[in-house]
Each structure stands twice: as structure tokens, then as C-alpha cells.
Amino acid sequence: MKAEVIELITTVLQVLQVNMRWMTWNLFLAFIPVALSVWLFRNKRGGSWVWWLGFLSFYAFLPNAPYLLTDVIHLIDDIRRVQSVWMITLVLIPVYIVVIFGGFEAYVISLINLGYYLHRNGKSKWIFPVELITHALSAVGIYWGRFLRFNSWDFITQPDAVITKGIEEILGKQPLVIIAITFVILWGLYWFMKRITLAFVNKGVTSQHDHHIHNIS
């Protein structure tokens, strides 16, 4: 019994050690568009070639954030290896939830910052269409990343392959169905998480305002 417990713990630790590598890397990529969105959309700048270069980089890296949703496929393999309901429930699933949530929240914050930029520049009516276009582009990017194994920097290192193979592959019936389903998932989750995020932010701002008034009085 003791040997089985030790073996189980060892297996879980090995699984987590392997997962931490790709989870850390994927989260790093997911938060690149967040940093870019703050620099691009939260500061009063725009129009220069540097800004446009940053804008293109923003869209190139943005699919990395919701891409973490597809990493749930690794959980299936991990469950087969661990084969312990308690370890799966108390360790593996919580770790995956935190990582996937972190990645998608990075996507939500990035688009909220983009919407803020459009609103500040008097283009509030563009926010919803731009969000839909972004979901569609991200769905394509996720497909390219998951099935064709393209990376964001391949737009620079191998643009011909991205354009030719990337476009050819997404024109088939199955890829279009996958991309369409991904688009719907992104749209629905974003709609939900955007409202939660904004409610949380607004509550924090209100609390700080009330605290400031209380200190003055």
C-alpha cells in the first residue's frame, strides 16, 4: 500500500514537472498580447510605423491566449497516466483550470483594452464588429497552431508557408467546421468573461472611490 502511494505521488510529480514546462511557456506567450495591448491602446499614441508594427505583433500573438483552451487535450493523457480520482480532482484539474483561465483572461483583457482604444477615439460602434473579426482571426490562428503547428513568429521566419499552406489547409470542409466551432466558443466565452471582468474592475474602482470619500469626510 505504501509503495503504491509513493509510486502514485511520483507519477503525479513527473506529470506536473512535464506540464509546467509547456504551461509556463504558453502562458508567457498568452500574456505578450496583454502587454502589447497596454502599450498600444492604453497610452495616447498611434499612427507611427512603430505603433503599426506593434499592432501587427499584437494580432500575431493574440491567438496564443485562447489557444490554451485546446491544451485540455493534454489532460486526457495525464488522466490515463495518473489513474487516481483524488489526484485528478484535487491536483490535475485545478492546475489545468488555472492555466486555461489565465490564458483566456489574457485574451479578454487584451480585447477590452482594444475596445477602450476605439471608444476613446470616438469609434465605439466599431467595438462589436472588431471583436467578431478578432474572434474569427483567432479561430484561424488556433487552428494553424494546433493542427499545422505554426507559431506567431512564422509570419516572419516562413511567411510563404503560412500564406500558402495555411490558406490551403483551412479551405477544406473539416477545417472550416473546426474553425467555425472555435469561433462560436470564443464568442460565447468572451461575452461571458468580458462582463465578469468589467464588473470586477468597476467594483474595484467603486470601492476605491468610496474609500477615498470616506477618508476625506
mmCIF file of the C-alpha atoms, coordinates in Angstrom:
data_MODEL
# 
_entry.id   MODEL 
# 
loop_
_atom_site.group_PDB 
_atom_site.id 
_atom_site.type_symbol 
_atom_site.label_atom_id 
_atom_site.label_alt_id 
_atom_site.label_comp_id 
_atom_site.label_asym_id 
_atom_site.label_entity_id 
_atom_site.label_seq_id 
_atom_site.pdbx_PDB_ins_code 
_atom_site.Cartn_x 
_atom_site.Cartn_y 
_atom_site.Cartn_z 
_atom_site.occupancy 
_atom_site.B_iso_or_equiv 
_atom_site.pdbx_formal_charge 
_atom_site.auth_seq_id 
_atom_site.auth_comp_id 
_atom_site.auth_asym_id 
_atom_site.auth_atom_id 
_atom_site.pdbx_PDB_model_num 
ATOM 1   C CA . MET A 1 1   ? 0.000   0.000  0.000   1.00 0.00 ? 1   MET A CA 1 
ATOM 2   C CA . LYS A 1 2   ? 2.779   2.405  0.970   1.00 0.00 ? 2   LYS A CA 1 
ATOM 3   C CA . ALA A 1 3   ? 4.705   1.560  -2.204  1.00 0.00 ? 3   ALA A CA 1 
ATOM 4   C CA . GLU A 1 4   ? 1.601   2.238  -4.329  1.00 0.00 ? 4   GLU A CA 1 
ATOM 5   C CA . VAL A 1 5   ? 1.111   5.651  -2.699  1.00 0.00 ? 5   VAL A CA 1 
ATOM 6   C CA . ILE A 1 6   ? 4.740   6.592  -3.284  1.00 0.00 ? 6   ILE A CA 1 
ATOM 7   C CA . GLU A 1 7   ? 4.509   5.433  -6.896  1.00 0.00 ? 7   GLU A CA 1 
ATOM 8   C CA . LEU A 1 8   ? 1.324   7.463  -7.394  1.00 0.00 ? 8   LEU A CA 1 
ATOM 9   C CA . ILE A 1 9   ? 2.847   10.617 -5.922  1.00 0.00 ? 9   ILE A CA 1 
ATOM 10  C CA . THR A 1 10  ? 5.968   10.135 -8.039  1.00 0.00 ? 10  THR A CA 1 
ATOM 11  C CA . THR A 1 11  ? 3.845   9.795  -11.174 1.00 0.00 ? 11  THR A CA 1 
ATOM 12  C CA . VAL A 1 12  ? 1.859   12.957 -10.352 1.00 0.00 ? 12  VAL A CA 1 
ATOM 13  C CA . LEU A 1 13  ? 5.060   14.917 -9.720  1.00 0.00 ? 13  LEU A CA 1 
ATOM 14  C CA . GLN A 1 14  ? 6.511   13.724 -13.022 1.00 0.00 ? 14  GLN A CA 1 
ATOM 15  C CA . VAL A 1 15  ? 3.348   14.735 -14.872 1.00 0.00 ? 15  VAL A CA 1 
ATOM 16  C CA . LEU A 1 16  ? 3.344   18.169 -13.227 1.00 0.00 ? 16  LEU A CA 1 
ATOM 17  C CA . GLN A 1 17  ? 7.033   18.660 -13.969 1.00 0.00 ? 17  GLN A CA 1 
ATOM 18  C CA . VAL A 1 18  ? 6.471   17.968 -17.666 1.00 0.00 ? 18  VAL A CA 1 
ATOM 19  C CA . ASN A 1 19  ? 3.346   20.130 -17.738 1.00 0.00 ? 19  ASN A CA 1 
ATOM 20  C CA . MET A 1 20  ? 4.987   23.092 -16.033 1.00 0.00 ? 20  MET A CA 1 
ATOM 21  C CA . ARG A 1 21  ? 7.325   23.485 -18.997 1.00 0.00 ? 21  ARG A CA 1 
ATOM 22  C CA . TRP A 1 22  ? 4.709   23.908 -21.696 1.00 0.00 ? 22  TRP A CA 1 
ATOM 23  C CA . MET A 1 23  ? 2.220   25.611 -19.350 1.00 0.00 ? 23  MET A CA 1 
ATOM 24  C CA . THR A 1 24  ? 4.748   28.274 -18.374 1.00 0.00 ? 24  THR A CA 1 
ATOM 25  C CA . TRP A 1 25  ? 5.778   28.825 -21.988 1.00 0.00 ? 25  TRP A CA 1 
ATOM 26  C CA . ASN A 1 26  ? 2.194   29.001 -23.269 1.00 0.00 ? 26  ASN A CA 1 
ATOM 27  C CA . LEU A 1 27  ? 1.182   31.413 -20.505 1.00 0.00 ? 27  LEU A CA 1 
ATOM 28  C CA . PHE A 1 28  ? 4.181   33.593 -21.366 1.00 0.00 ? 28  PHE A CA 1 
ATOM 29  C CA . LEU A 1 29  ? 3.031   33.722 -24.998 1.00 0.00 ? 29  LEU A CA 1 
ATOM 30  C CA . ALA A 1 30  ? -0.550  34.395 -23.852 1.00 0.00 ? 30  ALA A CA 1 
ATOM 31  C CA . PHE A 1 31  ? 0.460   37.486 -21.889 1.00 0.00 ? 31  PHE A CA 1 
ATOM 32  C CA . ILE A 1 32  ? 2.508   39.043 -24.706 1.00 0.00 ? 32  ILE A CA 1 
ATOM 33  C CA . PRO A 1 33  ? -0.658  40.487 -26.332 1.00 0.00 ? 33  PRO A CA 1 
ATOM 34  C CA . VAL A 1 34  ? -1.747  41.820 -22.921 1.00 0.00 ? 34  VAL A CA 1 
ATOM 35  C CA . ALA A 1 35  ? 1.497   43.772 -22.606 1.00 0.00 ? 35  ALA A CA 1 
ATOM 36  C CA . LEU A 1 36  ? 1.186   44.963 -26.193 1.00 0.00 ? 36  LEU A CA 1 
ATOM 37  C CA . SER A 1 37  ? -2.440  45.993 -25.666 1.00 0.00 ? 37  SER A CA 1 
ATOM 38  C CA . VAL A 1 38  ? -1.481  48.152 -22.688 1.00 0.00 ? 38  VAL A CA 1 
ATOM 39  C CA . TRP A 1 39  ? 1.275   49.824 -24.689 1.00 0.00 ? 39  TRP A CA 1 
ATOM 40  C CA . LEU A 1 40  ? -0.845  50.235 -27.839 1.00 0.00 ? 40  LEU A CA 1 
ATOM 41  C CA . PHE A 1 41  ? -4.300  51.031 -26.513 1.00 0.00 ? 41  PHE A CA 1 
ATOM 42  C CA . ARG A 1 42  ? -3.965  52.462 -23.017 1.00 0.00 ? 42  ARG A CA 1 
ATOM 43  C CA . ASN A 1 43  ? -1.489  55.203 -23.883 1.00 0.00 ? 43  ASN A CA 1 
ATOM 44  C CA . LYS A 1 44  ? -2.100  58.203 -26.110 1.00 0.00 ? 44  LYS A CA 1 
ATOM 45  C CA . ARG A 1 45  ? -0.101  57.103 -29.096 1.00 0.00 ? 45  ARG A CA 1 
ATOM 46  C CA . GLY A 1 46  ? -0.763  55.780 -32.560 1.00 0.00 ? 46  GLY A CA 1 
ATOM 47  C CA . GLY A 1 47  ? -0.148  56.383 -36.225 1.00 0.00 ? 47  GLY A CA 1 
ATOM 48  C CA . SER A 1 48  ? 3.634   55.875 -36.282 1.00 0.00 ? 48  SER A CA 1 
ATOM 49  C CA . TRP A 1 49  ? 5.241   52.913 -38.024 1.00 0.00 ? 49  TRP A CA 1 
ATOM 50  C CA . VAL A 1 50  ? 6.367   51.620 -34.619 1.00 0.00 ? 50  VAL A CA 1 
ATOM 51  C CA . TRP A 1 51  ? 2.750   51.630 -33.417 1.00 0.00 ? 51  TRP A CA 1 
ATOM 52  C CA . TRP A 1 52  ? 1.577   49.758 -36.512 1.00 0.00 ? 52  TRP A CA 1 
ATOM 53  C CA . LEU A 1 53  ? 4.385   47.240 -36.093 1.00 0.00 ? 53  LEU A CA 1 
ATOM 54  C CA . GLY A 1 54  ? 3.237   46.696 -32.518 1.00 0.00 ? 54  GLY A CA 1 
ATOM 55  C CA . PHE A 1 55  ? -0.368  46.412 -33.714 1.00 0.00 ? 55  PHE A CA 1 
ATOM 56  C CA . LEU A 1 56  ? 0.530   43.666 -36.201 1.00 0.00 ? 56  LEU A CA 1 
ATOM 57  C CA . SER A 1 57  ? 2.537   41.896 -33.498 1.00 0.00 ? 57  SER A CA 1 
ATOM 58  C CA . PHE A 1 58  ? -0.480  42.158 -31.203 1.00 0.00 ? 58  PHE A CA 1 
ATOM 59  C CA . TYR A 1 59  ? -2.688  40.274 -33.668 1.00 0.00 ? 59  TYR A CA 1 
ATOM 60  C CA . ALA A 1 60  ? 0.059   37.773 -34.466 1.00 0.00 ? 60  ALA A CA 1 
ATOM 61  C CA . PHE A 1 61  ? 0.435   36.797 -30.807 1.00 0.00 ? 61  PHE A CA 1 
ATOM 62  C CA . LEU A 1 62  ? -3.206  37.186 -29.720 1.00 0.00 ? 62  LEU A CA 1 
ATOM 63  C CA . PRO A 1 63  ? -4.345  33.638 -30.682 1.00 0.00 ? 63  PRO A CA 1 
ATOM 64  C CA . ASN A 1 64  ? -1.800  32.278 -28.186 1.00 0.00 ? 64  ASN A CA 1 
ATOM 65  C CA . ALA A 1 65  ? -4.077  33.390 -25.346 1.00 0.00 ? 65  ALA A CA 1 
ATOM 66  C CA . PRO A 1 66  ? -7.265  31.447 -26.236 1.00 0.00 ? 66  PRO A CA 1 
ATOM 67  C CA . TYR A 1 67  ? -5.069  28.671 -27.679 1.00 0.00 ? 67  TYR A CA 1 
ATOM 68  C CA . LEU A 1 68  ? -4.690  27.436 -24.110 1.00 0.00 ? 68  LEU A CA 1 
ATOM 69  C CA . LEU A 1 69  ? -8.287  26.203 -24.303 1.00 0.00 ? 69  LEU A CA 1 
ATOM 70  C CA . THR A 1 70  ? -7.095  23.463 -26.641 1.00 0.00 ? 70  THR A CA 1 
ATOM 71  C CA . ASP A 1 71  ? -4.427  22.338 -24.182 1.00 0.00 ? 71  ASP A CA 1 
ATOM 72  C CA . VAL A 1 72  ? -7.152  20.441 -22.365 1.00 0.00 ? 72  VAL A CA 1 
ATOM 73  C CA . ILE A 1 73  ? -6.232  17.548 -24.682 1.00 0.00 ? 73  ILE A CA 1 
ATOM 74  C CA . HIS A 1 74  ? -3.129  17.035 -22.529 1.00 0.00 ? 74  HIS A CA 1 
ATOM 75  C CA . LEU A 1 75  ? -5.382  16.472 -19.520 1.00 0.00 ? 75  LEU A CA 1 
ATOM 76  C CA . ILE A 1 76  ? -6.766  13.317 -21.120 1.00 0.00 ? 76  ILE A CA 1 
ATOM 77  C CA . ASP A 1 77  ? -3.285  11.811 -21.404 1.00 0.00 ? 77  ASP A CA 1 
ATOM 78  C CA . ASP A 1 78  ? -2.466  12.863 -17.836 1.00 0.00 ? 78  ASP A CA 1 
ATOM 79  C CA . ILE A 1 79  ? -5.628  11.210 -16.500 1.00 0.00 ? 79  ILE A CA 1 
ATOM 80  C CA . ARG A 1 80  ? -4.637  7.967  -18.193 1.00 0.00 ? 80  ARG A CA 1 
ATOM 81  C CA . ARG A 1 81  ? -1.204  8.121  -16.570 1.00 0.00 ? 81  ARG A CA 1 
ATOM 82  C CA . VAL A 1 82  ? -2.285  9.060  -13.045 1.00 0.00 ? 82  VAL A CA 1 
ATOM 83  C CA . GLN A 1 83  ? -5.426  6.903  -12.750 1.00 0.00 ? 83  GLN A CA 1 
ATOM 84  C CA . SER A 1 84  ? -6.346  8.261  -9.328  1.00 0.00 ? 84  SER A CA 1 
ATOM 85  C CA . VAL A 1 85  ? -9.666  10.042 -8.935  1.00 0.00 ? 85  VAL A CA 1 
ATOM 86  C CA . TRP A 1 86  ? -8.465  12.059 -5.931  1.00 0.00 ? 86  TRP A CA 1 
ATOM 87  C CA . MET A 1 87  ? -5.206  13.183 -7.534  1.00 0.00 ? 87  MET A CA 1 
ATOM 88  C CA . ILE A 1 88  ? -7.006  14.051 -10.752 1.00 0.00 ? 88  ILE A CA 1 
ATOM 89  C CA . THR A 1 89  ? -9.690  16.006 -8.901  1.00 0.00 ? 89  THR A CA 1 
ATOM 90  C CA . LEU A 1 90  ? -7.501  17.763 -6.346  1.00 0.00 ? 90  LEU A CA 1 
ATOM 91  C CA . VAL A 1 91  ? -4.308  18.333 -8.349  1.00 0.00 ? 91  VAL A CA 1 
ATOM 92  C CA . LEU A 1 92  ? -4.509  17.948 -12.127 1.00 0.00 ? 92  LEU A CA 1 
ATOM 93  C CA . ILE A 1 93  ? -7.883  19.533 -12.871 1.00 0.00 ? 93  ILE A CA 1 
ATOM 94  C CA . PRO A 1 94  ? -7.284  22.625 -10.652 1.00 0.00 ? 94  PRO A CA 1 
ATOM 95  C CA . VAL A 1 95  ? -3.892  23.201 -12.320 1.00 0.00 ? 95  VAL A CA 1 
ATOM 96  C CA . TYR A 1 96  ? -5.444  23.000 -15.785 1.00 0.00 ? 96  TYR A CA 1 
ATOM 97  C CA . ILE A 1 97  ? -8.307  25.295 -14.789 1.00 0.00 ? 97  ILE A CA 1 
ATOM 98  C CA . VAL A 1 98  ? -5.897  27.960 -13.508 1.00 0.00 ? 98  VAL A CA 1 
ATOM 99  C CA . VAL A 1 99  ? -3.727  27.803 -16.635 1.00 0.00 ? 99  VAL A CA 1 
ATOM 100 C CA . ILE A 1 100 ? -6.604  27.774 -19.129 1.00 0.00 ? 100 ILE A CA 1 
ATOM 101 C CA . PHE A 1 101 ? -8.443  30.517 -17.245 1.00 0.00 ? 101 PHE A CA 1 
ATOM 102 C CA . GLY A 1 102 ? -5.275  32.618 -17.127 1.00 0.00 ? 102 GLY A CA 1 
ATOM 103 C CA . GLY A 1 103 ? -4.772  32.289 -20.864 1.00 0.00 ? 103 GLY A CA 1 
ATOM 104 C CA . PHE A 1 104 ? -8.339  33.165 -21.770 1.00 0.00 ? 104 PHE A CA 1 
ATOM 105 C CA . GLU A 1 105 ? -8.465  36.046 -19.319 1.00 0.00 ? 105 GLU A CA 1 
ATOM 106 C CA . ALA A 1 106 ? -5.386  37.422 -21.081 1.00 0.00 ? 106 ALA A CA 1 
ATOM 107 C CA . TYR A 1 107 ? -7.429  37.308 -24.292 1.00 0.00 ? 107 TYR A CA 1 
ATOM 108 C CA . VAL A 1 108 ? -10.350 39.097 -22.639 1.00 0.00 ? 108 VAL A CA 1 
ATOM 109 C CA . ILE A 1 109 ? -8.183  41.859 -21.147 1.00 0.00 ? 109 ILE A CA 1 
ATOM 110 C CA . SER A 1 110 ? -6.421  42.377 -24.477 1.00 0.00 ? 110 SER A CA 1 
ATOM 111 C CA . LEU A 1 111 ? -9.731  42.907 -26.290 1.00 0.00 ? 111 LEU A CA 1 
ATOM 112 C CA . ILE A 1 112 ? -11.100 45.108 -23.523 1.00 0.00 ? 112 ILE A CA 1 
ATOM 113 C CA . ASN A 1 113 ? -8.063  47.355 -23.970 1.00 0.00 ? 113 ASN A CA 1 
ATOM 114 C CA . LEU A 1 114 ? -8.658  47.413 -27.732 1.00 0.00 ? 114 LEU A CA 1 
ATOM 115 C CA . GLY A 1 115 ? -12.285 48.371 -27.115 1.00 0.00 ? 115 GLY A CA 1 
ATOM 116 C CA . TYR A 1 116 ? -11.153 51.119 -24.758 1.00 0.00 ? 116 TYR A CA 1 
ATOM 117 C CA . TYR A 1 117 ? -8.918  52.498 -27.511 1.00 0.00 ? 117 TYR A CA 1 
ATOM 118 C CA . LEU A 1 118 ? -11.778 52.519 -30.033 1.00 0.00 ? 118 LEU A CA 1 
ATOM 119 C CA . HIS A 1 119 ? -14.127 54.153 -27.520 1.00 0.00 ? 119 HIS A CA 1 
ATOM 120 C CA . ARG A 1 120 ? -11.577 56.828 -26.646 1.00 0.00 ? 120 ARG A CA 1 
ATOM 121 C CA . ASN A 1 121 ? -11.178 57.657 -30.323 1.00 0.00 ? 121 ASN A CA 1 
ATOM 122 C CA . GLY A 1 122 ? -14.921 58.032 -30.898 1.00 0.00 ? 122 GLY A CA 1 
ATOM 123 C CA . LYS A 1 123 ? -15.389 54.681 -32.638 1.00 0.00 ? 123 LYS A CA 1 
ATOM 124 C CA . SER A 1 124 ? -17.489 52.835 -30.068 1.00 0.00 ? 124 SER A CA 1 
ATOM 125 C CA . LYS A 1 125 ? -19.756 51.444 -32.792 1.00 0.00 ? 125 LYS A CA 1 
ATOM 126 C CA . TRP A 1 126 ? -16.772 49.542 -34.173 1.00 0.00 ? 126 TRP A CA 1 
ATOM 127 C CA . ILE A 1 127 ? -16.098 47.627 -30.963 1.00 0.00 ? 127 ILE A CA 1 
ATOM 128 C CA . PHE A 1 128 ? -18.523 44.750 -31.579 1.00 0.00 ? 128 PHE A CA 1 
ATOM 129 C CA . PRO A 1 129 ? -17.578 44.222 -35.263 1.00 0.00 ? 129 PRO A CA 1 
ATOM 130 C CA . VAL A 1 130 ? -13.882 44.378 -34.396 1.00 0.00 ? 130 VAL A CA 1 
ATOM 131 C CA . GLU A 1 131 ? -14.420 41.814 -31.630 1.00 0.00 ? 131 GLU A CA 1 
ATOM 132 C CA . LEU A 1 132 ? -16.161 39.460 -34.077 1.00 0.00 ? 132 LEU A CA 1 
ATOM 133 C CA . ILE A 1 133 ? -13.376 39.862 -36.643 1.00 0.00 ? 133 ILE A CA 1 
ATOM 134 C CA . THR A 1 134 ? -10.810 39.235 -33.910 1.00 0.00 ? 134 THR A CA 1 
ATOM 135 C CA . HIS A 1 135 ? -12.599 36.060 -32.797 1.00 0.00 ? 135 HIS A CA 1 
ATOM 136 C CA . ALA A 1 136 ? -12.587 34.840 -36.412 1.00 0.00 ? 136 ALA A CA 1 
ATOM 137 C CA . LEU A 1 137 ? -8.887  35.607 -36.881 1.00 0.00 ? 137 LEU A CA 1 
ATOM 138 C CA . SER A 1 138 ? -8.064  33.985 -33.535 1.00 0.00 ? 138 SER A CA 1 
ATOM 139 C CA . ALA A 1 139 ? -10.046 30.873 -34.509 1.00 0.00 ? 139 ALA A CA 1 
ATOM 140 C CA . VAL A 1 140 ? -7.934  30.597 -37.664 1.00 0.00 ? 140 VAL A CA 1 
ATOM 141 C CA . GLY A 1 141 ? -4.774  31.211 -35.639 1.00 0.00 ? 141 GLY A CA 1 
ATOM 142 C CA . ILE A 1 142 ? -5.721  28.500 -33.140 1.00 0.00 ? 142 ILE A CA 1 
ATOM 143 C CA . TYR A 1 143 ? -6.287  26.041 -35.985 1.00 0.00 ? 143 TYR A CA 1 
ATOM 144 C CA . TRP A 1 144 ? -2.938  26.936 -37.521 1.00 0.00 ? 144 TRP A CA 1 
ATOM 145 C CA . GLY A 1 145 ? -1.225  26.478 -34.184 1.00 0.00 ? 145 GLY A CA 1 
ATOM 146 C CA . ARG A 1 146 ? -2.917  23.258 -33.062 1.00 0.00 ? 146 ARG A CA 1 
ATOM 147 C CA . PHE A 1 147 ? -3.154  21.372 -36.356 1.00 0.00 ? 147 PHE A CA 1 
ATOM 148 C CA . LEU A 1 148 ? -0.485  22.916 -38.618 1.00 0.00 ? 148 LEU A CA 1 
ATOM 149 C CA . ARG A 1 149 ? 1.925   23.681 -35.748 1.00 0.00 ? 149 ARG A CA 1 
ATOM 150 C CA . PHE A 1 150 ? 2.602   27.238 -36.880 1.00 0.00 ? 150 PHE A CA 1 
ATOM 151 C CA . ASN A 1 151 ? 3.977   29.758 -34.374 1.00 0.00 ? 151 ASN A CA 1 
ATOM 152 C CA . SER A 1 152 ? 3.357   33.508 -34.200 1.00 0.00 ? 152 SER A CA 1 
ATOM 153 C CA . TRP A 1 153 ? 6.889   34.267 -35.389 1.00 0.00 ? 153 TRP A CA 1 
ATOM 154 C CA . ASP A 1 154 ? 6.408   32.117 -38.514 1.00 0.00 ? 154 ASP A CA 1 
ATOM 155 C CA . PHE A 1 155 ? 4.871   35.205 -40.116 1.00 0.00 ? 155 PHE A CA 1 
ATOM 156 C CA . ILE A 1 156 ? 8.466   36.494 -40.180 1.00 0.00 ? 156 ILE A CA 1 
ATOM 157 C CA . THR A 1 157 ? 10.549  33.314 -40.448 1.00 0.00 ? 157 THR A CA 1 
ATOM 158 C CA . GLN A 1 158 ? 8.443   31.483 -43.062 1.00 0.00 ? 158 GLN A CA 1 
ATOM 159 C CA . PRO A 1 159 ? 5.716   33.782 -44.414 1.00 0.00 ? 159 PRO A CA 1 
ATOM 160 C CA . ASP A 1 160 ? 5.388   31.775 -47.659 1.00 0.00 ? 160 ASP A CA 1 
ATOM 161 C CA . ALA A 1 161 ? 4.444   28.612 -45.771 1.00 0.00 ? 161 ALA A CA 1 
ATOM 162 C CA . VAL A 1 162 ? 1.932   30.481 -43.602 1.00 0.00 ? 162 VAL A CA 1 
ATOM 163 C CA . ILE A 1 163 ? 0.258   32.048 -46.620 1.00 0.00 ? 163 ILE A CA 1 
ATOM 164 C CA . THR A 1 164 ? 0.265   29.041 -48.958 1.00 0.00 ? 164 THR A CA 1 
ATOM 165 C CA . LYS A 1 165 ? -0.124  26.031 -46.657 1.00 0.00 ? 165 LYS A CA 1 
ATOM 166 C CA . GLY A 1 166 ? -2.123  27.983 -44.076 1.00 0.00 ? 166 GLY A CA 1 
ATOM 167 C CA . ILE A 1 167 ? -4.731  29.158 -46.559 1.00 0.00 ? 167 ILE A CA 1 
ATOM 168 C CA . GLU A 1 168 ? -4.892  25.858 -48.451 1.00 0.00 ? 168 GLU A CA 1 
ATOM 169 C CA . GLU A 1 169 ? -5.479  23.870 -45.270 1.00 0.00 ? 169 GLU A CA 1 
ATOM 170 C CA . ILE A 1 170 ? -8.332  25.984 -43.923 1.00 0.00 ? 170 ILE A CA 1 
ATOM 171 C CA . LEU A 1 171 ? -10.390 25.770 -47.125 1.00 0.00 ? 171 LEU A CA 1 
ATOM 172 C CA . GLY A 1 172 ? -11.361 22.148 -46.552 1.00 0.00 ? 172 GLY A CA 1 
ATOM 173 C CA . LYS A 1 173 ? -14.722 21.187 -45.063 1.00 0.00 ? 173 LYS A CA 1 
ATOM 174 C CA . GLN A 1 174 ? -13.359 19.768 -41.802 1.00 0.00 ? 174 GLN A CA 1 
ATOM 175 C CA . PRO A 1 175 ? -11.028 22.737 -41.057 1.00 0.00 ? 175 PRO A CA 1 
ATOM 176 C CA . LEU A 1 176 ? -13.849 25.200 -41.727 1.00 0.00 ? 176 LEU A CA 1 
ATOM 177 C CA . VAL A 1 177 ? -16.136 23.316 -39.338 1.00 0.00 ? 177 VAL A CA 1 
ATOM 178 C CA . ILE A 1 178 ? -13.437 23.284 -36.638 1.00 0.00 ? 178 ILE A CA 1 
ATOM 179 C CA . ILE A 1 179 ? -12.741 26.988 -37.147 1.00 0.00 ? 179 ILE A CA 1 
ATOM 180 C CA . ALA A 1 180 ? -16.473 27.795 -37.051 1.00 0.00 ? 180 ALA A CA 1 
ATOM 181 C CA . ILE A 1 181 ? -16.947 25.856 -33.792 1.00 0.00 ? 181 ILE A CA 1 
ATOM 182 C CA . THR A 1 182 ? -13.868 27.553 -32.317 1.00 0.00 ? 182 THR A CA 1 
ATOM 183 C CA . PHE A 1 183 ? -15.276 30.942 -33.329 1.00 0.00 ? 183 PHE A CA 1 
ATOM 184 C CA . VAL A 1 184 ? -18.584 30.253 -31.560 1.00 0.00 ? 184 VAL A CA 1 
ATOM 185 C CA . ILE A 1 185 ? -16.762 29.072 -28.417 1.00 0.00 ? 185 ILE A CA 1 
ATOM 186 C CA . LEU A 1 186 ? -14.543 32.164 -28.390 1.00 0.00 ? 186 LEU A CA 1 
ATOM 187 C CA . TRP A 1 187 ? -17.516 34.460 -28.924 1.00 0.00 ? 187 TRP A CA 1 
ATOM 188 C CA . GLY A 1 188 ? -19.587 32.863 -26.164 1.00 0.00 ? 188 GLY A CA 1 
ATOM 189 C CA . LEU A 1 189 ? -16.801 32.623 -23.595 1.00 0.00 ? 189 LEU A CA 1 
ATOM 190 C CA . TYR A 1 190 ? -15.583 36.127 -24.341 1.00 0.00 ? 190 TYR A CA 1 
ATOM 191 C CA . TRP A 1 191 ? -19.099 37.576 -23.991 1.00 0.00 ? 191 TRP A CA 1 
ATOM 192 C CA . PHE A 1 192 ? -19.400 35.907 -20.586 1.00 0.00 ? 192 PHE A CA 1 
ATOM 193 C CA . MET A 1 193 ? -15.901 36.630 -19.273 1.00 0.00 ? 193 MET A CA 1 
ATOM 194 C CA . LYS A 1 194 ? -15.901 40.227 -20.512 1.00 0.00 ? 194 LYS A CA 1 
ATOM 195 C CA . ARG A 1 195 ? -18.906 41.039 -18.347 1.00 0.00 ? 195 ARG A CA 1 
ATOM 196 C CA . ILE A 1 196 ? -17.420 39.349 -15.299 1.00 0.00 ? 196 ILE A CA 1 
ATOM 197 C CA . THR A 1 197 ? -14.089 41.108 -15.793 1.00 0.00 ? 197 THR A CA 1 
ATOM 198 C CA . LEU A 1 198 ? -15.654 44.546 -16.281 1.00 0.00 ? 198 LEU A CA 1 
ATOM 199 C CA . ALA A 1 199 ? -17.952 44.010 -13.283 1.00 0.00 ? 199 ALA A CA 1 
ATOM 200 C CA . PHE A 1 200 ? -14.948 43.090 -11.153 1.00 0.00 ? 200 PHE A CA 1 
ATOM 201 C CA . VAL A 1 201 ? -12.960 46.109 -12.382 1.00 0.00 ? 201 VAL A CA 1 
ATOM 202 C CA . ASN A 1 202 ? -15.872 48.506 -11.897 1.00 0.00 ? 202 ASN A CA 1 
ATOM 203 C CA . LYS A 1 203 ? -16.473 47.146 -8.401  1.00 0.00 ? 203 LYS A CA 1 
ATOM 204 C CA . GLY A 1 204 ? -12.827 47.749 -7.549  1.00 0.00 ? 204 GLY A CA 1 
ATOM 205 C CA . VAL A 1 205 ? -12.964 51.302 -8.884  1.00 0.00 ? 205 VAL A CA 1 
ATOM 206 C CA . THR A 1 206 ? -16.168 51.997 -6.939  1.00 0.00 ? 206 THR A CA 1 
ATOM 207 C CA . SER A 1 207 ? -14.649 50.605 -3.732  1.00 0.00 ? 207 SER A CA 1 
ATOM 208 C CA . GLN A 1 208 ? -11.571 52.813 -4.113  1.00 0.00 ? 208 GLN A CA 1 
ATOM 209 C CA . HIS A 1 209 ? -13.776 55.839 -4.776  1.00 0.00 ? 209 HIS A CA 1 
ATOM 210 C CA . ASP A 1 210 ? -15.904 55.164 -1.689  1.00 0.00 ? 210 ASP A CA 1 
ATOM 211 C CA . HIS A 1 211 ? -12.776 54.631 0.405   1.00 0.00 ? 211 HIS A CA 1 
ATOM 212 C CA . HIS A 1 212 ? -11.365 57.956 -0.839  1.00 0.00 ? 212 HIS A CA 1 
ATOM 213 C CA . ILE A 1 213 ? -14.595 59.800 0.042   1.00 0.00 ? 213 ILE A CA 1 
ATOM 214 C CA . HIS A 1 214 ? -14.628 58.170 3.471   1.00 0.00 ? 214 HIS A CA 1 
ATOM 215 C CA . ASN A 1 215 ? -11.068 59.342 4.152   1.00 0.00 ? 215 ASN A CA 1 
ATOM 216 C CA . ILE A 1 216 ? -11.932 62.891 3.096   1.00 0.00 ? 216 ILE A CA 1 
ATOM 217 C CA . SER A 1 217 ? -15.003 63.009 5.305   1.00 0.00 ? 217 SER A CA 1 
# 
